[in-house]
């Protein structure tokens, strides 16, 4: 009965039942026409204490090419599909084409939008966005929601690097959702994003919720740019490419990151640029490179607690030649800022001694580059040697699982668990490494080592 009521509502649209355009050939034209109809009908901003309730646009399961950018400039619009449809395009593109015929599926599915835009060099960064959202004036555009469909960038392209397979460049100029200006209470839930250079790019976010999405095999996953406040990124499965961010936030206050499962290959799992009074807790982060968490440009009063960080080596043969360009002295966690708390995290590093860069260096796990008042306590840091990457597998899934579930106890890896640079003073490091594992100036920083067996406490 509820579905029947919705289908009869003047504010409920089905893209397959609209009179303008063909959604399978260009869903962008159809969606823009529907938005124009909503604006034509909803003109009175104050009628019986209402007037512009917006609408729901339903995208049934199917493949829909998008050749016209969708422009959203109304509040209370919900675009809803019937399945996020994610499947790994990277695995397919790194198989011989002779094996494609035996695959059960070749492409993502569900309610799937195929981004057929072709941005050119020199175009605005928004030119390749499937969904472009902006409205000037007051109040800010509010409560636009994306739910339960897939945005697929289809292919990556040659970017001048001349790598053997252009599908591994993570470059195509395409963005899934691009929000160009201030907004309030947007929600992105249950979505799938794949093979986009930028999955979600949002400027000036306020009360934003990015929850329970699958965002992977994108050059960058989530970018919160310029400034914003009071938002959350929760319960997502995601992982960027080797030269992009999985989560990036800039000039932000009050951001909550929790219960996310972040896959490897992102140049960084989390990068904060001048972010303050935010929380990173209860996440699982996995990376193949140093710099998996970066605080830069004076991040202040943030809490990093009860996360699991794992850095190991790329086990999948097609991706062995790629990394983020950082060496092992950079630090897995690279912190610049003041009065941050880094508490009760589990941090694991398992790499082959021959893979350490520069040769013979002691890898740095947690590096405080600058700042004061940072409080680092009760972090459990495990560092082990691993087998050489030459043992990598051609099967992505099997290689990852075998690497993650291995319980063989190799020899300990000599690391610096915490390094506090000379520019950083008045910091506190407690129980996060032994006396030989922590490097800092004890005359300007407080230090209590983790006791070793047999040592007096």
One Martini backbone bead per residue (centre of mass of N, CA, C, O) as a GRO file, in nm:
protein
  457
    1UNK     BB    1   0.057   0.063  -0.020
    2UNK     BB    2   0.291   0.262  -0.002
    3UNK     BB    3   0.380   0.243  -0.298
    4UNK     BB    4   0.112   0.337  -0.418
    5UNK     BB    5   0.112   0.616  -0.290
    6UNK     BB    6   0.374   0.716  -0.414
    7UNK     BB    7   0.298   0.673  -0.722
    8UNK     BB    8   0.057   0.903  -0.683
    9UNK     BB    9   0.246   1.121  -0.628
   10UNK     BB   10   0.350   1.438  -0.731
   11UNK     BB   11   0.642   1.382  -0.552
   12UNK     BB   12   0.676   1.120  -0.741
   13UNK     BB   13   0.941   0.964  -0.930
   14UNK     BB   14   1.002   0.784  -1.240
   15UNK     BB   15   1.238   0.760  -1.483
   16UNK     BB   16   1.063   0.539  -1.660
   17UNK     BB   17   0.786   0.754  -1.645
   18UNK     BB   18   0.891   0.984  -1.821
   19UNK     BB   19   0.831   1.218  -2.090
   20UNK     BB   20   1.141   1.296  -2.087
   21UNK     BB   21   1.329   1.111  -2.238
   22UNK     BB   22   1.598   0.858  -2.200
   23UNK     BB   23   1.739   0.698  -1.932
   24UNK     BB   24   1.931   0.494  -2.089
   25UNK     BB   25   2.074   0.730  -2.260
   26UNK     BB   26   1.985   1.001  -2.055
   27UNK     BB   27   1.944   1.071  -1.728
   28UNK     BB   28   2.012   1.371  -1.714
   29UNK     BB   29   1.775   1.480  -1.876
   30UNK     BB   30   1.554   1.365  -1.695
   31UNK     BB   31   1.632   1.492  -1.421
   32UNK     BB   32   1.621   1.789  -1.514
   33UNK     BB   33   1.320   1.779  -1.589
   34UNK     BB   34   1.212   1.708  -1.310
   35UNK     BB   35   1.327   1.952  -1.159
   36UNK     BB   36   1.173   2.159  -1.330
   37UNK     BB   37   0.892   2.060  -1.239
   38UNK     BB   38   0.920   2.118  -0.941
   39UNK     BB   39   0.970   2.426  -0.977
   40UNK     BB   40   0.703   2.486  -1.127
   41UNK     BB   41   0.510   2.382  -0.888
   42UNK     BB   42   0.713   2.501  -0.656
   43UNK     BB   43   0.657   2.850  -0.570
   44UNK     BB   44   0.543   2.847  -0.280
   45UNK     BB   45   0.695   2.930   0.037
   46UNK     BB   46   0.387   2.999   0.183
   47UNK     BB   47   0.164   2.730   0.242
   48UNK     BB   48   0.034   2.622   0.510
   49UNK     BB   49   0.323   2.583   0.633
   50UNK     BB   50   0.440   2.561   0.334
   51UNK     BB   51   0.540   2.463  -0.037
   52UNK     BB   52   0.853   2.305  -0.057
   53UNK     BB   53   0.900   1.961  -0.035
   54UNK     BB   54   0.978   1.834  -0.287
   55UNK     BB   55   1.132   1.505  -0.376
   56UNK     BB   56   1.111   1.181  -0.531
   57UNK     BB   57   1.357   0.982  -0.708
   58UNK     BB   58   1.334   0.691  -0.900
   59UNK     BB   59   1.580   0.416  -0.957
   60UNK     BB   60   1.577   0.151  -1.109
   61UNK     BB   61   1.695  -0.127  -1.197
   62UNK     BB   62   1.980  -0.041  -1.401
   63UNK     BB   63   2.110   0.106  -1.701
   64UNK     BB   64   2.242   0.456  -1.701
   65UNK     BB   65   2.315   0.695  -1.900
   66UNK     BB   66   2.541   0.992  -1.868
   67UNK     BB   67   2.550   1.301  -2.076
   68UNK     BB   68   2.417   1.493  -1.853
   69UNK     BB   69   2.440   1.707  -1.623
   70UNK     BB   70   2.333   1.726  -1.296
   71UNK     BB   71   2.125   1.990  -1.161
   72UNK     BB   72   2.111   2.105  -0.821
   73UNK     BB   73   1.868   2.371  -0.667
   74UNK     BB   74   1.711   2.196  -0.445
   75UNK     BB   75   1.538   2.105  -0.183
   76UNK     BB   76   1.428   1.798  -0.077
   77UNK     BB   77   1.600   1.581  -0.243
   78UNK     BB   78   1.547   1.238  -0.355
   79UNK     BB   79   1.772   0.982  -0.458
   80UNK     BB   80   1.654   0.649  -0.549
   81UNK     BB   81   1.731   0.312  -0.531
   82UNK     BB   82   1.791  -0.073  -0.568
   83UNK     BB   83   2.120  -0.060  -0.565
   84UNK     BB   84   2.476  -0.030  -0.548
   85UNK     BB   85   2.634  -0.246  -0.750
   86UNK     BB   86   2.907  -0.344  -0.663
   87UNK     BB   87   3.214  -0.406  -0.852
   88UNK     BB   88   3.519  -0.506  -0.956
   89UNK     BB   89   3.705  -0.347  -1.205
   90UNK     BB   90   4.005  -0.403  -1.147
   91UNK     BB   91   4.001  -0.706  -1.176
   92UNK     BB   92   3.909  -0.718  -1.466
   93UNK     BB   93   4.136  -0.527  -1.597
   94UNK     BB   94   4.362  -0.752  -1.472
   95UNK     BB   95   4.255  -0.939  -1.680
   96UNK     BB   96   4.237  -1.128  -1.929
   97UNK     BB   97   4.017  -1.110  -2.188
   98UNK     BB   98   3.988  -1.423  -2.218
   99UNK     BB   99   3.831  -1.433  -1.919
  100UNK     BB  100   3.560  -1.269  -1.938
  101UNK     BB  101   3.352  -1.487  -2.043
  102UNK     BB  102   3.360  -1.641  -1.745
  103UNK     BB  103   3.213  -1.420  -1.614
  104UNK     BB  104   2.930  -1.336  -1.451
  105UNK     BB  105   3.041  -1.036  -1.443
  106UNK     BB  106   3.149  -0.711  -1.575
  107UNK     BB  107   2.953  -0.513  -1.422
  108UNK     BB  108   2.796  -0.316  -1.255
  109UNK     BB  109   2.486  -0.272  -1.078
  110UNK     BB  110   2.177  -0.215  -1.024
  111UNK     BB  111   2.152   0.125  -0.983
  112UNK     BB  112   2.312   0.245  -1.275
  113UNK     BB  113   2.549   0.504  -1.345
  114UNK     BB  114   2.691   0.610  -1.650
  115UNK     BB  115   2.970   0.807  -1.700
  116UNK     BB  116   2.979   0.998  -2.020
  117UNK     BB  117   3.165   1.211  -1.962
  118UNK     BB  118   3.412   1.457  -2.130
  119UNK     BB  119   3.651   1.597  -2.001
  120UNK     BB  120   3.874   1.865  -2.042
  121UNK     BB  121   4.143   2.027  -2.061
  122UNK     BB  122   4.069   2.311  -1.846
  123UNK     BB  123   3.841   2.240  -1.700
  124UNK     BB  124   3.647   2.237  -1.462
  125UNK     BB  125   3.625   2.025  -1.192
  126UNK     BB  126   3.298   1.994  -1.244
  127UNK     BB  127   3.260   1.882  -1.541
  128UNK     BB  128   3.273   1.555  -1.444
  129UNK     BB  129   3.000   1.568  -1.299
  130UNK     BB  130   2.710   1.409  -1.247
  131UNK     BB  131   2.663   1.585  -0.975
  132UNK     BB  132   2.549   1.924  -0.942
  133UNK     BB  133   2.567   2.142  -0.645
  134UNK     BB  134   2.389   2.463  -0.628
  135UNK     BB  135   2.308   2.757  -0.412
  136UNK     BB  136   2.211   3.071  -0.370
  137UNK     BB  137   2.145   3.215  -0.091
  138UNK     BB  138   1.856   3.216   0.123
  139UNK     BB  139   1.883   2.943   0.222
  140UNK     BB  140   2.048   2.687   0.226
  141UNK     BB  141   2.086   2.411   0.089
  142UNK     BB  142   1.875   2.118   0.170
  143UNK     BB  143   1.826   1.785   0.195
  144UNK     BB  144   2.006   1.614   0.012
  145UNK     BB  145   1.963   1.279  -0.133
  146UNK     BB  146   2.153   0.969  -0.148
  147UNK     BB  147   2.026   0.633  -0.251
  148UNK     BB  148   2.092   0.322  -0.367
  149UNK     BB  149   2.332   0.370  -0.588
  150UNK     BB  150   2.535   0.375  -0.886
  151UNK     BB  151   2.859   0.522  -0.968
  152UNK     BB  152   3.018   0.499  -1.294
  153UNK     BB  153   3.329   0.573  -1.467
  154UNK     BB  154   3.439   0.291  -1.626
  155UNK     BB  155   3.721   0.460  -1.692
  156UNK     BB  156   4.052   0.491  -1.725
  157UNK     BB  157   4.332   0.703  -1.822
  158UNK     BB  158   4.571   0.843  -1.975
  159UNK     BB  159   4.835   1.059  -1.788
  160UNK     BB  160   5.159   1.029  -1.884
  161UNK     BB  161   5.288   0.766  -1.733
  162UNK     BB  162   5.289   0.496  -1.903
  163UNK     BB  163   5.142   0.267  -1.807
  164UNK     BB  164   5.051  -0.044  -1.897
  165UNK     BB  165   4.760   0.022  -1.751
  166UNK     BB  166   4.526   0.272  -1.774
  167UNK     BB  167   4.321   0.146  -1.554
  168UNK     BB  168   4.557   0.239  -1.318
  169UNK     BB  169   4.550   0.570  -1.288
  170UNK     BB  170   4.291   0.724  -1.161
  171UNK     BB  171   4.213   0.880  -1.442
  172UNK     BB  172   3.912   1.104  -1.578
  173UNK     BB  173   3.757   1.365  -1.446
  174UNK     BB  174   3.555   1.221  -1.254
  175UNK     BB  175   3.243   1.271  -1.068
  176UNK     BB  176   2.987   1.198  -0.874
  177UNK     BB  177   2.974   1.420  -0.627
  178UNK     BB  178   2.916   1.785  -0.649
  179UNK     BB  179   2.964   2.040  -0.401
  180UNK     BB  180   3.002   2.399  -0.436
  181UNK     BB  181   2.837   2.477  -0.166
  182UNK     BB  182   2.657   2.564   0.076
  183UNK     BB  183   2.518   2.334   0.323
  184UNK     BB  184   2.246   2.122   0.467
  185UNK     BB  185   2.180   1.804   0.556
  186UNK     BB  186   2.324   1.588   0.403
  187UNK     BB  187   2.277   1.259   0.228
  188UNK     BB  188   2.490   0.957   0.202
  189UNK     BB  189   2.342   0.633   0.126
  190UNK     BB  190   2.407   0.323   0.003
  191UNK     BB  191   2.636   0.362  -0.196
  192UNK     BB  192   2.808   0.344  -0.521
  193UNK     BB  193   3.165   0.376  -0.604
  194UNK     BB  194   3.335   0.371  -0.935
  195UNK     BB  195   3.576   0.485  -1.137
  196UNK     BB  196   3.660   0.762  -0.998
  197UNK     BB  197   3.851   1.030  -0.933
  198UNK     BB  198   3.586   1.141  -0.776
  199UNK     BB  199   3.347   1.067  -0.567
  200UNK     BB  200   3.342   1.299  -0.323
  201UNK     BB  201   3.270   1.657  -0.344
  202UNK     BB  202   3.281   1.904  -0.071
  203UNK     BB  203   3.166   2.225   0.007
  204UNK     BB  204   3.071   2.354   0.296
  205UNK     BB  205   2.997   2.162   0.532
  206UNK     BB  206   2.679   2.080   0.710
  207UNK     BB  207   2.552   1.819   0.853
  208UNK     BB  208   2.694   1.567   0.735
  209UNK     BB  209   2.612   1.238   0.582
  210UNK     BB  210   2.836   0.952   0.548
  211UNK     BB  211   2.670   0.633   0.502
  212UNK     BB  212   2.698   0.314   0.408
  213UNK     BB  213   2.923   0.290   0.186
  214UNK     BB  214   3.073   0.210  -0.146
  215UNK     BB  215   3.419   0.327  -0.188
  216UNK     BB  216   3.596   0.225  -0.478
  217UNK     BB  217   3.823   0.261  -0.718
  218UNK     BB  218   3.919   0.556  -0.654
  219UNK     BB  219   4.118   0.818  -0.652
  220UNK     BB  220   3.893   0.950  -0.468
  221UNK     BB  221   3.653   0.956  -0.221
  222UNK     BB  222   3.669   1.188   0.021
  223UNK     BB  223   3.601   1.553  -0.004
  224UNK     BB  224   3.652   1.822   0.230
  225UNK     BB  225   3.628   2.158   0.141
  226UNK     BB  226   3.774   2.453   0.289
  227UNK     BB  227   3.493   2.412   0.481
  228UNK     BB  228   3.352   2.293   0.808
  229UNK     BB  229   3.086   2.109   1.003
  230UNK     BB  230   2.925   1.880   1.183
  231UNK     BB  231   3.019   1.578   1.081
  232UNK     BB  232   2.989   1.245   0.910
  233UNK     BB  233   3.188   0.931   0.884
  234UNK     BB  234   3.012   0.617   0.852
  235UNK     BB  235   3.018   0.283   0.780
  236UNK     BB  236   3.238   0.249   0.560
  237UNK     BB  237   3.351   0.122   0.243
  238UNK     BB  238   3.699   0.201   0.154
  239UNK     BB  239   3.924   0.295  -0.136
  240UNK     BB  240   4.186   0.429  -0.282
  241UNK     BB  241   4.432   0.533  -0.463
  242UNK     BB  242   4.787   0.584  -0.478
  243UNK     BB  243   4.713   0.925  -0.538
  244UNK     BB  244   4.491   0.938  -0.302
  245UNK     BB  245   4.211   0.991  -0.108
  246UNK     BB  246   3.991   0.866   0.115
  247UNK     BB  247   4.022   1.100   0.344
  248UNK     BB  248   3.934   1.454   0.326
  249UNK     BB  249   4.009   1.750   0.531
  250UNK     BB  250   3.926   2.112   0.550
  251UNK     BB  251   3.875   2.335   0.774
  252UNK     BB  252   3.761   2.158   1.022
  253UNK     BB  253   3.478   2.106   1.252
  254UNK     BB  254   3.340   1.836   1.392
  255UNK     BB  255   3.450   1.547   1.302
  256UNK     BB  256   3.322   1.214   1.236
  257UNK     BB  257   3.515   0.905   1.262
  258UNK     BB  258   3.342   0.587   1.226
  259UNK     BB  259   3.331   0.253   1.141
  260UNK     BB  260   3.552   0.224   0.929
  261UNK     BB  261   3.662   0.048   0.626
  262UNK     BB  262   3.993   0.075   0.513
  263UNK     BB  263   4.153   0.039   0.233
  264UNK     BB  264   4.401  -0.001   0.033
  265UNK     BB  265   4.608   0.242  -0.181
  266UNK     BB  266   4.596   0.489  -0.049
  267UNK     BB  267   4.797   0.749   0.008
  268UNK     BB  268   4.562   0.803   0.223
  269UNK     BB  269   4.328   0.746   0.459
  270UNK     BB  270   4.399   1.018   0.625
  271UNK     BB  271   4.349   1.381   0.570
  272UNK     BB  272   4.441   1.666   0.759
  273UNK     BB  273   4.360   2.025   0.713
  274UNK     BB  274   4.305   2.214   0.954
  275UNK     BB  275   4.185   2.038   1.199
  276UNK     BB  276   3.926   2.048   1.459
  277UNK     BB  277   3.761   1.890   1.699
  278UNK     BB  278   3.798   1.576   1.630
  279UNK     BB  279   3.705   1.225   1.541
  280UNK     BB  280   3.895   0.908   1.561
  281UNK     BB  281   3.702   0.604   1.587
  282UNK     BB  282   3.668   0.267   1.536
  283UNK     BB  283   3.873   0.195   1.309
  284UNK     BB  284   3.984   0.040   0.997
  285UNK     BB  285   4.321   0.046   0.881
  286UNK     BB  286   4.470   0.007   0.546
  287UNK     BB  287   4.813  -0.021   0.423
  288UNK     BB  288   5.106   0.003   0.186
  289UNK     BB  289   5.190   0.284   0.322
  290UNK     BB  290   5.297   0.552   0.420
  291UNK     BB  291   5.079   0.793   0.539
  292UNK     BB  292   4.786   0.701   0.649
  293UNK     BB  293   4.815   0.944   0.861
  294UNK     BB  294   4.742   1.303   0.827
  295UNK     BB  295   4.868   1.600   0.982
  296UNK     BB  296   4.817   1.937   0.870
  297UNK     BB  297   4.825   2.258   0.941
  298UNK     BB  298   4.744   2.268   1.239
  299UNK     BB  299   4.617   2.045   1.419
  300UNK     BB  300   4.345   2.054   1.674
  301UNK     BB  301   4.198   1.875   1.918
  302UNK     BB  302   4.227   1.571   1.850
  303UNK     BB  303   4.089   1.232   1.836
  304UNK     BB  304   4.278   0.919   1.856
  305UNK     BB  305   4.090   0.614   1.899
  306UNK     BB  306   4.050   0.279   1.880
  307UNK     BB  307   4.232   0.185   1.644
  308UNK     BB  308   4.321   0.006   1.339
  309UNK     BB  309   4.653  -0.032   1.217
  310UNK     BB  310   4.767  -0.138   0.884
  311UNK     BB  311   5.095  -0.225   0.755
  312UNK     BB  312   5.167  -0.360   0.440
  313UNK     BB  313   5.196  -0.552   0.150
  314UNK     BB  314   5.165  -0.592  -0.168
  315UNK     BB  315   4.997  -0.897  -0.308
  316UNK     BB  316   4.930  -0.787  -0.603
  317UNK     BB  317   5.081  -0.806  -0.897
  318UNK     BB  318   4.958  -0.558  -1.074
  319UNK     BB  319   5.045  -0.345  -0.808
  320UNK     BB  320   5.361  -0.344  -0.738
  321UNK     BB  321   5.457  -0.058  -0.892
  322UNK     BB  322   5.295   0.101  -0.661
  323UNK     BB  323   5.292   0.429  -0.494
  324UNK     BB  324   5.322   0.737  -0.281
  325UNK     BB  325   5.647   0.825  -0.239
  326UNK     BB  326   5.706   0.730   0.051
  327UNK     BB  327   5.893   0.686   0.322
  328UNK     BB  328   5.978   0.532   0.642
  329UNK     BB  329   6.030   0.827   0.784
  330UNK     BB  330   5.743   0.964   0.781
  331UNK     BB  331   5.519   0.780   0.877
  332UNK     BB  332   5.220   0.651   0.944
  333UNK     BB  333   5.195   0.881   1.154
  334UNK     BB  334   5.148   1.233   1.069
  335UNK     BB  335   5.213   1.509   1.293
  336UNK     BB  336   5.056   1.844   1.290
  337UNK     BB  337   5.020   1.998   1.609
  338UNK     BB  338   4.782   2.058   1.880
  339UNK     BB  339   4.636   1.886   2.136
  340UNK     BB  340   4.650   1.589   2.071
  341UNK     BB  341   4.496   1.259   2.083
  342UNK     BB  342   4.675   0.931   2.118
  343UNK     BB  343   4.473   0.647   2.195
  344UNK     BB  344   4.450   0.314   2.207
  345UNK     BB  345   4.609   0.190   1.968
  346UNK     BB  346   4.650  -0.032   1.694
  347UNK     BB  347   4.980  -0.099   1.550
  348UNK     BB  348   5.077  -0.238   1.232
  349UNK     BB  349   5.394  -0.374   1.098
  350UNK     BB  350   5.444  -0.564   0.779
  351UNK     BB  351   5.770  -0.601   0.645
  352UNK     BB  352   6.028  -0.610   0.441
  353UNK     BB  353   6.350  -0.525   0.477
  354UNK     BB  354   6.402  -0.479   0.159
  355UNK     BB  355   6.158  -0.246   0.148
  356UNK     BB  356   6.305  -0.035   0.288
  357UNK     BB  357   6.284   0.332   0.303
  358UNK     BB  358   6.568   0.362   0.333
  359UNK     BB  359   6.823   0.181   0.348
  360UNK     BB  360   6.839   0.071   0.687
  361UNK     BB  361   6.604   0.185   0.816
  362UNK     BB  362   6.393   0.303   1.069
  363UNK     BB  363   6.085   0.283   1.101
  364UNK     BB  364   5.814   0.507   1.136
  365UNK     BB  365   5.515   0.533   1.303
  366UNK     BB  366   5.513   0.795   1.505
  367UNK     BB  367   5.506   1.141   1.395
  368UNK     BB  368   5.616   1.446   1.538
  369UNK     BB  369   5.674   1.740   1.374
  370UNK     BB  370   5.471   1.946   1.527
  371UNK     BB  371   5.415   2.090   1.833
  372UNK     BB  372   5.191   2.093   2.124
  373UNK     BB  373   5.025   1.895   2.368
  374UNK     BB  374   5.060   1.612   2.292
  375UNK     BB  375   4.886   1.289   2.354
  376UNK     BB  376   5.062   0.975   2.407
  377UNK     BB  377   4.882   0.663   2.476
  378UNK     BB  378   4.852   0.324   2.486
  379UNK     BB  379   5.009   0.207   2.240
  380UNK     BB  380   5.005  -0.073   2.022
  381UNK     BB  381   5.312  -0.190   1.876
  382UNK     BB  382   5.360  -0.388   1.577
  383UNK     BB  383   5.672  -0.536   1.448
  384UNK     BB  384   5.734  -0.706   1.133
  385UNK     BB  385   5.844  -0.932   0.930
  386UNK     BB  386   5.835  -1.029   0.585
  387UNK     BB  387   5.783  -1.136   0.299
  388UNK     BB  388   5.843  -1.104  -0.008
  389UNK     BB  389   5.673  -0.960  -0.284
  390UNK     BB  390   5.729  -1.206  -0.485
  391UNK     BB  391   5.475  -1.372  -0.341
  392UNK     BB  392   5.266  -1.268  -0.501
  393UNK     BB  393   4.941  -1.263  -0.631
  394UNK     BB  394   4.696  -1.289  -0.894
  395UNK     BB  395   4.488  -1.299  -0.659
  396UNK     BB  396   4.336  -1.066  -0.488
  397UNK     BB  397   4.158  -1.202  -0.273
  398UNK     BB  398   4.355  -1.423  -0.180
  399UNK     BB  399   4.594  -1.239  -0.109
  400UNK     BB  400   4.456  -1.073   0.110
  401UNK     BB  401   4.362  -1.297   0.298
  402UNK     BB  402   4.634  -1.432   0.348
  403UNK     BB  403   4.769  -1.179   0.471
  404UNK     BB  404   4.558  -1.125   0.707
  405UNK     BB  405   4.557  -1.444   0.830
  406UNK     BB  406   4.833  -1.457   0.913
  407UNK     BB  407   5.015  -1.630   1.205
  408UNK     BB  408   5.294  -1.593   1.159
  409UNK     BB  409   5.604  -1.550   1.354
  410UNK     BB  410   5.809  -1.334   1.290
  411UNK     BB  411   6.039  -1.121   1.315
  412UNK     BB  412   6.143  -0.849   1.442
  413UNK     BB  413   6.109  -0.500   1.387
  414UNK     BB  414   6.305  -0.224   1.367
  415UNK     BB  415   6.165   0.057   1.535
  416UNK     BB  416   6.003   0.371   1.556
  417UNK     BB  417   5.731   0.447   1.737
  418UNK     BB  418   5.838   0.742   1.841
  419UNK     BB  419   5.873   1.073   1.689
  420UNK     BB  420   6.014   1.381   1.812
  421UNK     BB  421   6.072   1.669   1.704
  422UNK     BB  422   6.235   1.964   1.771
  423UNK     BB  423   5.972   2.146   1.705
  424UNK     BB  424   5.859   1.963   1.936
  425UNK     BB  425   5.687   2.054   2.240
  426UNK     BB  426   5.524   1.958   2.522
  427UNK     BB  427   5.500   1.651   2.513
  428UNK     BB  428   5.330   1.323   2.556
  429UNK     BB  429   5.478   0.993   2.629
  430UNK     BB  430   5.296   0.683   2.688
  431UNK     BB  431   5.315   0.359   2.645
  432UNK     BB  432   5.461   0.356   2.312
  433UNK     BB  433   5.746   0.252   2.404
  434UNK     BB  434   6.053   0.206   2.443
  435UNK     BB  435   6.349   0.359   2.508
  436UNK     BB  436   6.459   0.261   2.209
  437UNK     BB  437   6.184   0.352   2.037
  438UNK     BB  438   6.207   0.646   2.146
  439UNK     BB  439   6.226   0.981   1.997
  440UNK     BB  440   6.337   1.241   2.220
  441UNK     BB  441   6.326   1.534   2.414
  442UNK     BB  442   6.328   1.519   2.763
  443UNK     BB  443   6.353   1.835   2.831
  444UNK     BB  444   6.056   1.904   2.650
  445UNK     BB  445   5.943   1.614   2.719
  446UNK     BB  446   5.728   1.361   2.808
  447UNK     BB  447   5.833   1.027   2.948
  448UNK     BB  448   5.706   0.678   2.926
  449UNK     BB  449   5.796   0.368   2.912
  450UNK     BB  450   5.768   0.059   2.801
  451UNK     BB  451   5.804  -0.221   2.957
  452UNK     BB  452   6.016  -0.478   2.986
  453UNK     BB  453   6.104  -0.777   3.042
  454UNK     BB  454   6.249  -0.748   3.371
  455UNK     BB  455   6.165  -0.472   3.431
  456UNK     BB  456   6.128  -0.217   3.622
  457UNK     BB  457   5.836  -0.015   3.736
   0.00000   0.00000   0.00000
